[in-house]
Amino acid sequence: MLINFLTRLFTFFSYFPILKDFFKFFYFRGLRKIKTHYLNNPNIVDIILTSSLKSKNFIYGHSDFNFLIIVHNNYHPKKALNEFRDFVAGHLDLRLTVKTDYIPILTRSELNTDVIKSFLIRNSYKDQIRWQSILKNKNYTFNLRKQDYFATSYSAFQNLDYYLLKEGNHHHRRSKVKNVARSLKSLSKIYPQDFFLTAKWSKVIKKELLSPFYGKIFPHQFSRETWKILANKPKANSSEKVNTLPYFNLPSHFLKSLYQINELEFIDDISLTPSLIQKDEHSLTGKVFLDLHFNHKLTLKNNFAMALKLERKIKELESIELKIRIRYTTDKLYTLQNINCLYPFPLEPLFRLKNTFSLKQREYHFDIQKDYIIRASIHFLITQFMRFRSLEQKTDLIGSKFIKSLNLMYKYYLLVTYLETQKFSLAYNEQEIRKCLTPQFSNISASSEVTEQDWLIIKSQLLYLLKKIRNQLIKFDPNLKALRF
C-alpha cells in the first residue's frame, strides 16, 4: 500500500520542473547502489541499463529503470534474477525506480545470438541504440539491421493490438500514447507507403506526452488522429465477393445484429473467427473473435462518436455459451498482419484462411510464404523462452479455467507438428485434442480452475513442447542451441 501511494505521489510531482534535480539525484543514487553491490559479483558479467535517460520520454519520478542482466554461462540465470529482485525489494528507492515484473536475463552465449539481439531491440524505431553498462565504463551499441525488421514490426503490431485495437484498452493514458506512437514510427520506417505520419498527429503526441491534462481536455483527439493514419483510403481492395457460408452454426439474433452493424458506412467488413477448441465442430461455442474492418470514413465526427459506442452494443450479444472478443482493424492492417505472420501465434494466418468467415462474403487472398512462418516461429520461440525466464509472476494460468491452458498447449503442439511435417491440420473436438497431450490431464475438466499442482504438470508439458519446437528450428538457425530452458 505504501509503495503504491509513493508511486502515485512521485508521478504527480514529476510534472513539476523545479523538482527534476531532486528526482535525478534519487534515481542515480539507486544506480550507484546497484553498482556497489554487484561490482565484484563473480556470477554477473554485467548489468545493462536499457532505459534511455537522454530521451524526452524519460521523466524522472515517472519513468522506470529497465535492465538487462548478463550472467556467466555456467551460472543459473533464474537464480541470479531472483537474487536481483530480492536486492531491489530490500531498498525503498530501488522499489520506486526499478521495473521488476519483467527483467530480461541472459547468459553470455545467449546474448551473442542474432535472434535474441533482434528480440532485445524490438521496441526501438531508431537506427542505432546505445545502452549503458552499470558495472563497466562502456556502452553497448546495437545497429538496427535488415534482419531485425521482423522483430520490430512484430512488436509494433502487438503494441498496437494491446494499446489501441483490442476491446477494453483502458490503459494509463501516457503509456498508451507512448507505445502507440513508438509502434507507428516503427511501422512508418518499415512500410513507408502504408503509414504516413501527419504533422498534426506528431503535434498531438508531443502535447500528450508533455502535459497530463491535455488528454483530459481533448480525450478523443489522439485516437482520431491515429485512425486517420491507420484508416486512410486504400489504393485497391485485394478481396472479392464469393458465395460462402460459415461452416459453423450461429444464433440468428447474433447474425442479424452484426449484419446491421456491418451496414454502417465506416465499416468495410466484419470477419468472425472461432476459438481454436470447440465442443462441436459444427456449432460455435466458447469464444468468437470479431474483426471490425474500419475505412477512411471512420474519422468523420459523427461516425467516430458512433464507433465509440459499438463495443458495448456488440458485447450485449454475449451469452453463457458464447463470449465475444472484439478487435478493430482495417483492410490494410489485416492484410499486412496475415501476409507477414505478425500474430502472437505464427500459424494464426493459416488458421484464419481455413476458419474465418466474412459477413460481406469476402475472400481475403494471402500468399503466406513458408519462410515467413519459420521466421515468425523463431520469434515465437524466443518470446516464450524469455517469458519463462524473465517474468516475475508464476503465471496468470493459475486460477483460470483449464480450457485456457489446453488452448496454449495445443498451439505449441500444432507448431511442433507443422515444423515436423510442413502440414497444418486441426482437430476441432476437445477430446481429440486431449489425445495429443499427456494423459495426466484426462481427469481435469475444461471448466475446472487450474491449481498450483495442475500448473506444475502444465508447465512441464509446455517446456517439453517448447524444446521440441527449438529442436526443429535449429535446422534453420543452429544458434538456437544456445537457449537454456
C-alpha positions in Angstrom: 0.0 0.0 0.0 2.8 2.4 0.9 4.7 1.7 -2.3 1.5 2.3 -4.4 0.9 5.6 -2.6 4.5 6.8 -3.0 4.5 5.8 -6.7 1.4 7.9 -7.3 3.0 10.8 -5.4 6.2 10.5 -7.4 4.2 10.5 -10.7 2.2 13.7 -9.6 5.3 15.7 -8.6 7.3 14.5 -11.6 5.5 17.1 -13.7 7.0 20.0 -11.7 10.2 21.0 -13.4 11.6 22.5 -10.2 11.8 19.0 -8.7 13.7 17.5 -11.6 17.1 17.7 -9.9 15.8 16.0 -6.7 14.4 13.1 -8.7 17.5 12.8 -10.8 19.6 12.6 -7.7 17.2 9.9 -6.3 17.5 7.8 -9.5 21.3 8.0 -9.8 21.6 7.1 -6.1 19.8 3.9 -6.9 22.2 3.1 -9.8 25.2 3.6 -7.5 23.7 1.2 -5.0 23.4 -1.5 -7.7 26.9 -0.9 -8.9 28.4 -1.1 -5.4 26.5 -4.3 -4.6 27.3 -6.2 -7.9 30.7 -4.8 -9.0 32.6 -7.8 -7.7 30.0 -10.4 -8.0 31.7 -13.5 -9.7 28.5 -14.7 -11.3 27.4 -11.5 -13.1 29.0 -10.4 -16.3 27.2 -7.1 -16.5 24.0 -5.2 -15.7 22.9 -3.1 -18.6 20.6 -0.1 -18.3 18.2 -0.3 -21.3 16.2 2.9 -20.5 17.4 5.9 -22.4 17.9 8.6 -19.9 18.5 11.2 -22.6 15.1 10.5 -24.2 12.5 13.2 -23.9 10.1 10.4 -22.9 12.1 9.5 -19.8 10.7 11.5 -16.9 12.5 11.3 -13.6 9.9 10.5 -11.0 7.5 8.9 -13.5 9.6 6.5 -15.7 11.2 3.2 -14.5 14.7 1.9 -14.9 14.7 -1.2 -17.2 17.7 -3.6 -17.0 19.2 -6.5 -18.9 21.3 -8.8 -16.8 24.1 -10.9 -18.3 25.5 -13.9 -16.3 28.3 -16.4 -17.0 27.4 -19.5 -19.0 27.9 -21.8 -16.0 25.5 -19.9 -13.7 21.8 -20.4 -13.5 20.0 -17.2 -14.8 16.8 -17.7 -12.8 18.8 -17.8 -9.5 20.6 -14.6 -10.4 17.3 -13.0 -11.3 15.7 -13.9 -8.0 18.7 -12.5 -6.1 18.5 -9.2 -8.0 14.7 -8.9 -7.3 15.3 -9.6 -3.6 18.0 -6.9 -3.6 15.7 -4.4 -5.2 12.9 -5.3 -2.8 15.1 -4.5 0.2 15.7 -0.8 -0.8 12.8 1.6 -0.9 14.4 3.9 -3.5 15.0 1.0 -5.9 11.5 -0.3 -5.5 10.2 3.1 -6.6 12.5 3.4 -9.7 13.2 -0.2 -11.0 10.7 -2.2 -13.1 10.9 -5.7 -11.7 7.9 -7.6 -13.2 9.9 -8.3 -16.4 13.7 -8.3 -16.3 15.5 -10.0 -19.3 18.4 -12.1 -18.1 20.7 -14.0 -20.5 23.9 -15.9 -20.4 26.9 -14.5 -22.3 26.5 -17.0 -25.2 22.7 -16.3 -25.4 23.4 -12.6 -25.8 25.6 -13.3 -28.8 22.7 -15.0 -30.6 21.4 -12.8 -33.5 17.7 -13.6 -33.0 18.0 -12.7 -29.3 19.6 -9.4 -30.2 16.7 -8.8 -32.6 14.3 -9.6 -29.7 16.0 -7.2 -27.3 15.8 -4.2 -29.7 12.3 -5.0 -31.0 10.7 -1.9 -29.4 13.1 0.6 -31.0 12.5 2.6 -34.2 16.0 4.2 -34.2 18.8 3.0 -36.5 21.2 2.8 -33.6 20.6 2.0 -29.9 23.0 2.6 -27.1 22.7 1.0 -23.7 24.7 1.9 -20.6 26.7 -0.6 -18.6 26.2 -0.2 -14.9 29.3 -2.3 -13.8 31.7 -1.3 -16.6 32.7 2.0 -18.1 31.4 1.4 -21.5 28.3 1.5 -23.7 26.7 -1.3 -25.7 25.8 -0.2 -29.3 23.3 -2.1 -31.4 22.7 -1.1 -35.1 19.3 -1.9 -36.5 19.8 -4.5 -39.2 17.5 -5.6 -42.0 17.0 -9.0 -40.2 15.8 -7.0 -37.2 12.8 -5.5 -39.1 10.6 -8.6 -38.4 11.1 -8.3 -34.7 10.4 -4.5 -34.7 7.3 -4.8 -37.0 6.0 -7.8 -34.9 6.4 -5.8 -31.7 4.8 -2.7 -33.3 1.7 -4.7 -34.3 1.4 -6.4 -30.8 1.6 -3.0 -29.1 -1.0 -1.5 -31.5 -3.2 -4.5 -30.7 -2.8 -4.2 -26.9 -3.0 -0.4 -26.6 -5.4 0.5 -29.4 -7.1 -2.2 -31.5 -8.4 -4.6 -28.9 -11.5 -4.1 -26.9 -11.3 -2.5 -23.4 -7.9 -0.9 -23.9 -8.3 1.2 -20.7 -4.6 1.7 -20.2 -2.7 4.5 -18.5 -3.0 7.4 -20.9 0.7 8.3 -21.1 1.7 4.6 -21.6 -0.9 4.2 -24.3 0.2 7.3 -26.2 3.9 6.4 -25.9 3.5 2.8 -27.1 1.2 3.6 -30.0 3.4 6.4 -31.1 6.5 4.2 -31.0 4.7 1.5 -32.9 3.6 3.8 -35.7 7.1 5.3 -36.0 8.5 1.8 -36.4 5.9 0.8 -39.0 6.3 4.0 -41.0 10.0 3.2 -41.3 9.4 -0.4 -42.5 6.2 0.2 -44.5 6.5 3.9 -45.5 3.9 3.6 -48.3 1.3 2.4 -45.8 1.9 4.5 -42.7 2.3 8.2 -43.3 2.7 10.2 -40.1 1.0 13.5 -40.3 2.3 16.8 -38.8 -0.9 17.2 -36.8 -0.6 13.7 -35.3 3.0 14.5 -34.3 1.9 17.7 -32.6 -0.9 15.8 -30.7 1.7 13.2 -29.5 4.0 15.9 -28.3 1.3 17.7 -26.3 0.0 14.4 -24.8 3.5 13.5 -23.5 4.3 17.0 -22.2 1.1 17.5 -20.2 -1.1 15.1 -18.2 -4.1 17.4 -18.7 -4.1 17.6 -22.5 -5.7 14.1 -22.8 -8.4 15.0 -20.3 -9.3 18.2 -22.1 -9.3 16.5 -25.6 -10.0 12.8 -24.8 -10.5 11.6 -28.4 -8.1 13.7 -30.4 -5.2 11.3 -30.1 -7.4 8.3 -31.2 -8.9 10.2 -34.1 -5.6 11.4 -35.5 -4.2 7.9 -35.1 -7.1 6.4 -37.0 -6.6 8.9 -39.8 -3.2 7.2 -40.4 -4.5 3.7 -40.0 -7.7 4.0 -41.9 -6.6 6.2 -44.8 -8.3 5.4 -48.1 -7.0 2.2 -49.6 -5.5 2.2 -53.1 -7.1 -1.0 -54.0 -9.2 -3.8 -52.5 -7.5 -7.1 -52.7 -10.6 -9.1 -51.7 -13.5 -10.2 -53.8 -17.0 -11.4 -53.0 -17.7 -15.1 -53.0 -20.7 -17.2 -52.2 -19.5 -18.7 -48.9 -21.3 -19.5 -45.7 -19.7 -20.3 -42.3 -19.1 -24.0 -41.6 -20.4 -23.4 -38.0 -23.9 -22.6 -36.9 -24.6 -19.1 -35.5 -27.6 -17.8 -33.5 -29.9 -15.9 -35.8 -30.3 -12.8 -33.5 -26.5 -12.7 -33.3 -26.0 -12.7 -37.0 -28.9 -10.2 -37.6 -27.4 -7.6 -35.2 -23.9 -8.0 -36.8 -25.3 -7.6 -40.3 -27.0 -4.3 -39.2 -23.7 -3.0 -37.8 -21.9 -4.2 -41.0 -24.1 -1.7 -43.0 -22.5 1.3 -41.3 -20.6 3.4 -43.9 -17.4 3.4 -41.9 -17.2 -0.4 -41.7 -15.9 -2.4 -44.8 -16.4 -5.8 -43.3 -16.8 -7.8 -40.1 -14.9 -11.1 -40.0 -15.6 -13.9 -37.5 -13.0 -16.4 -36.3 -13.9 -19.2 -33.9 -11.7 -20.1 -31.0 -9.3 -23.0 -31.6 -11.1 -25.5 -29.4 -14.8 -26.2 -29.9 -17.1 -28.8 -28.2 -18.8 -29.4 -31.5 -17.1 -28.6 -34.8 -20.4 -27.5 -36.4 -21.7 -25.3 -33.6 -19.9 -22.2 -32.4 -19.3 -22.1 -28.6 -16.7 -20.7 -26.3 -15.3 -17.6 -27.9 -15.6 -15.9 -31.3 -13.1 -13.3 -32.4 -14.7 -10.3 -34.3 -12.5 -8.1 -36.5 -14.2 -4.9 -37.4 -12.6 -3.5 -40.6 -12.8 0.3 -40.5 -12.4 2.5 -43.5 -11.4 6.2 -44.0 -14.9 7.4 -43.2 -14.4 6.4 -39.6 -12.8 9.7 -38.7 -15.8 11.8 -39.7 -17.1 13.4 -36.5 -20.5 11.6 -36.2 -19.0 8.3 -37.3 -16.2 8.4 -34.8 -18.7 9.1 -32.0 -20.8 6.2 -33.2 -17.8 3.8 -33.3 -17.0 4.6 -29.7 -20.4 3.0 -28.7 -20.0 -0.1 -30.8 -18.1 -2.2 -28.3 -20.9 -2.0 -25.7 -23.6 -2.8 -28.3 -21.7 -5.9 -29.6 -20.9 -7.2 -26.1 -24.6 -7.2 -25.3 -24.9 -10.1 -27.8 -22.8 -12.4 -25.5 -24.3 -15.4 -23.8 -23.2 -18.1 -21.4 -22.3 -20.3 -24.3 -20.6 -17.7 -26.5 -18.2 -14.9 -25.5 -17.1 -12.2 -27.9 -13.7 -10.7 -28.3 -13.6 -7.5 -30.4 -10.7 -6.2 -32.4 -10.6 -3.1 -34.6 -8.6 -3.2 -37.8 -8.5 -2.0 -41.5 -8.1 -4.0 -44.7 -4.5 -2.7 -44.9 -3.6 -3.8 -41.3 -5.4 -7.1 -41.7 -3.5 -7.9 -44.9 -0.1 -6.9 -43.6 -0.6 -8.9 -40.4 -1.6 -12.1 -42.2 0.9 -12.0 -45.1 3.8 -11.3 -42.7 2.6 -13.6 -39.9 2.5 -10.8 -37.3 0.1 -12.5 -34.9 1.2 -13.8 -31.4 0.9 -17.4 -32.7 2.8 -17.9 -36.0 0.2 -20.3 -37.5 -2.7 -17.9 -37.0 -2.8 -16.8 -40.7 -3.2 -20.5 -41.7 -5.9 -21.0 -39.2 -7.7 -17.9 -40.5 -7.5 -19.0 -44.1 -9.4 -22.1 -43.1 -11.8 -20.9 -40.5 -12.6 -17.1 -40.8 -16.0 -16.1 -42.1 -16.6 -12.7 -43.7 -20.1 -11.1 -43.3 -19.6 -9.4 -46.6 -18.8 -12.8 -48.0 -15.3 -11.7 -49.0 -12.4 -14.0 -49.5 -9.1 -12.4 -48.5 -6.1 -13.7 -50.5 -3.0 -14.1 -48.5 0.2 -15.6 -50.1 1.7 -16.9 -46.9 5.3 -18.0 -47.5 6.9 -20.8 -45.6 10.0 -18.6 -44.9 7.8 -16.1 -43.1 6.2 -18.8 -41.0 9.6 -20.1 -40.0 10.8 -16.5 -39.2 7.7 -16.0 -37.1 8.1 -19.3 -35.4 11.7 -18.5 -34.3 10.5 -15.2 -32.9 7.7 -17.0 -31.1 10.2 -19.4 -29.6 12.3 -16.5 -28.3 9.3 -14.8 -26.9 8.1 -17.9 -25.0 11.7 -18.6 -23.8 12.1 -15.1 -22.4 8.6 -15.3 -20.8 9.5 -18.4 -18.9 12.9 -17.0 -18.0 12.2 -13.4 -17.1 8.6 -12.8 -15.8 8.2 -12.3 -12.1 4.8 -13.8 -11.6 4.3 -17.6 -11.8 1.6 -17.4 -14.4 -1.8 -16.0 -15.0 -3.0 -19.5 -15.8 -3.3 -20.4 -12.1 -6.9 -19.8 -11.1 -8.1 -19.6 -14.8 -10.2 -22.3 -16.4 -8.3 -25.3 -17.8 -9.5 -24.7 -21.3 -7.2 -21.7 -21.5 -4.2 -23.9 -20.7 -5.4 -26.6 -23.1 -5.6 -24.0 -25.8 -2.0 -22.8 -25.2 -0.6 -26.4 -25.1 -2.4 -27.3 -28.3 -0.9 -24.3 -30.0 2.5 -25.5 -29.1 1.6 -29.0 -30.3 0.3 -27.6 -33.7 3.6 -25.7 -34.2 5.6 -28.9 -33.4 3.6 -30.9 -35.9 3.8 -28.2 -38.6 7.6 -28.0 -38.3 7.9 -31.7 -38.4 5.5 -32.4 -41.4 5.1 -29.0 -43.1 1.3 -29.6 -42.9 -1.3 -27.7 -40.9 -4.1 -30.0 -39.8 -6.6 -29.3 -37.0 -8.5 -31.4 -34.5 -11.6 -29.4 -33.7 -13.0 -31.7 -31.0 -11.8 -31.2 -27.4 -11.4 -35.0 -26.8 -9.3 -35.4 -30.0 -7.1 -32.5 -28.8 -6.6 -34.1 -25.4 -5.2 -37.2 -27.1 -2.3 -35.1 -28.4 -1.1 -34.3 -24.9 -0.1 -36.1 -21.7 -2.9 -38.4 -20.2 -2.3 -36.7 -16.9 -4.9 -34.1 -18.0 -7.6 -36.6 -18.5 -9.3 -36.0 -15.1 -9.3 -32.2 -15.4 -12.4 -30.8 -17.0 -12.3 -27.8 -19.3 -14.2 -25.6 -16.8 -12.0 -26.6 -13.8 -9.8 -23.9 -12.3 -6.1 -24.6 -12.6 -4.4 -25.2 -9.3 -0.7 -24.7 -8.5 -0.3 -28.5 -8.6 -2.0 -28.5 -12.1 0.3 -25.8 -13.2 3.4 -27.9 -12.5 2.1 -30.5 -15.0 1.1 -27.8 -17.5 4.5 -26.1 -17.2 6.3 -29.4 -17.8 4.2 -30.1 -20.9 4.8 -26.6 -22.2 8.5 -26.8 -21.7 8.6 -30.3 -23.3 6.9 -29.0 -26.4 8.9 -25.8 -26.4 12.1 -27.8 -26.5 10.7 -29.8 -29.4 10.0 -26.6 -31.3 13.5 -25.4 -30.6 15.0 -28.7 -31.9 13.0 -28.3 -35.2 14.0 -24.7 -35.6 17.7 -25.4 -35.1 17.6 -26.8 -38.6 17.0 -23.2 -39.8 19.2 -21.4 -37.2 21.8 -23.5 -35.4 22.5 -20.7 -32.9 19.2 -21.6 -31.2 21.1 -24.4 -29.5 22.4 -21.7 -27.0 18.9 -21.4 -25.5 18.8 -23.0 -22.0 15.3 -23.8 -20.7 
